[in-house]
Amino acid sequence: MDLNELQSVRDRERQTDKLQQLRESFYADAGSFIQQLHTERDRAVDRAEDPFDSPEVRQLTDEINTAEQTVEAIYEKRVGKIVKAASFAAADLPAESDGMTAEEQTLFDDLVGNIKDNRERVLALLDGEEPSQPTDTTQAESSSASPASGDSVPPETAETPGGWDENDNSEGVTAADVMGGDGPSPVPDSTQSEATGKGDPQPEPPSPADEAVPPSAEPVDPPVRNDGGTATQTPEAPQAVPDIERQRVQILDDVDTFLGFDDRDYDLEADDVVSLPAGNADILLERGVAREL
C-alpha cells in the first residue's frame, strides 16, 4: 500500500453512492503503511544534522499527515453508506453488504441487530404490550434494592446526621438557599424528633429576627437580591464577551465539517479562502491542509 492507493480509494468513494469493495484487511494495511512512514521519518531525523530544516523529514511528515487524513475521509464516507445499508437489511430489504472490511462488517451486523431489536420494542408498545427487557430490568433493580427478609434498616442509615436524605436530589438547591432566605428548614425538627423520640416534632420558637419582622411585613414582591437590593433596581450590564482572534487561510484539501471555537460549523473544500478562529486555523496549518494568507 502507498499514498496513491489511499487517495485513489478516497476519490472513488466520493464519486459513487455505492460502497466500493475493499479487502478485509484494508484498514490494518493502512495502519501498517502509516507506521512504516513513522519509522522512516525517525531514521531521517537521526541522520539529519538539523531535523527541523531537513527536506526529507518535512516530506515524510507531510506524507504521514496526508495518509492519516485520507484514511479518515475514507472511513467517514463509507460509514454513512454502511448505516444506510444496515437500515435496509433490518427492514428485510435488499442491501449491498459485499466488499466490507472486517471492522465494517462487525459494525454492519451490530447495526442490523440493534435496529431490529428496537423496532420490535416500538411495535410492542403500539400493541399495548410492555417490552420484556425494560420490565425485567425494572424488576431486577427493585429486587436488588429491597432489603433481605427479617432485616430492619434504621432510618439513620439512609440519612445524614442532620436528618437529610443524601440520595434525595429531587429539589436540589433552591434560590432561597443561595440568597440566604428565611425558608423553612427540616433539619432542626427532624433532629429533635430523632433525639427525643416524643411524637411529632414541635415547631421552633421564633428567633429575635423573626419577631422583629412580622410575617405580613416580609417582602414578597419585589424579591431581595444577593447584593441586598431589590429587583426594581437597574441590574448590572452583563460583561461583554471578548472577540475571538481570527486568522485568514487558504484551504489546500477538503476538510470534513467541524465545529469552530466560535460555535459555527465549517464545511471547507480545497482552494477555499476563509477567516477561521485562530485555534482552528493553527490546527489546519499544522496538519498541512491550509496555508496562511
URZI-V433548 format. One record per pair of residues at least 6 apart in sequence whose C-alpha atoms are under 8 Angstrom apart, sorted by the first residue. I is the first residue (numbers start at 1). J is the second residue. If there is no record, write none. Layout:
BEGIN
i-><I I>
j-><J J>
END
This chain:
BEGIN
i-><1 1 1 2 3 3 6 6 6 6 7 9 10 10 10 10 12 13 13 13 13 13 14 17 18 19 19 19 19 19 19 20 21 21 21 22 22 22 23 23 23 24 24 24 24 24 25 25 26 27 27 30 34 34 34 37 37 37 38 38 40 41 41 41 41 44 44 44 45 45 48 51 52 62 62 65 65 66 73 79 82 82 82 83 83 85 85 85 85 86 86 86 86 86 87 87 87 88 88 89 89 90 90 90 90 91 97 121 124 124 125 147 156 158 158 159 159 160 161 162 162 162 162 163 163 163 163 164 176 176 177 179 179 188 189 189 189 189 190 192 193 193 193 222 222 222 223 223 224 224 225 244 244 244 245 245 246 246 246 246 246 247 247 247 247 247 247 248 248 248 248 248 248 248 249 249 249 249 249 249 249 249 249 250 250 250 250 250 250 250 250 251 251 251 251 251 251 251 251 251 251 252 252 252 252 252 252 252 252 253 253 253 253 253 254 254 254 254 255 255 255 255 255 256 256 257 257 257 257 258 258 258 259 259 260 260 260 260 261 261 261 262 281 284 285 285>
j-><29 30 33 33 63 67 30 67 70 71 70 74 70 71 73 74 20 19 20 74 77 78 77 81 81 78 81 82 96 97 99 99 98 99 100 99 100 101 99 100 101 99 100 101 102 103 101 102 101 71 101 71 64 67 68 60 63 64 60 64 60 56 57 60 61 51 56 57 51 57 54 57 58 287 288 287 288 288 256 104 97 104 108 108 111 95 96 97 108 95 108 109 111 112 111 112 115 94 95 95 112 112 113 115 116 116 105 131 130 131 131 153 163 165 166 165 166 166 191 187 188 190 191 186 187 190 191 187 182 183 183 225 226 204 201 202 203 204 201 201 199 200 201 230 231 232 230 231 230 231 231 262 277 278 277 278 275 276 277 278 281 275 276 277 278 281 292 273 274 275 276 281 292 293 273 274 275 276 281 290 291 292 293 271 272 273 274 290 291 292 293 268 269 270 271 272 273 274 289 290 291 269 270 271 272 288 289 290 291 269 270 271 289 290 268 269 270 289 267 268 269 270 289 267 268 265 266 267 268 265 266 267 265 266 266 276 277 280 277 279 280 277 290 290 291 292>
END
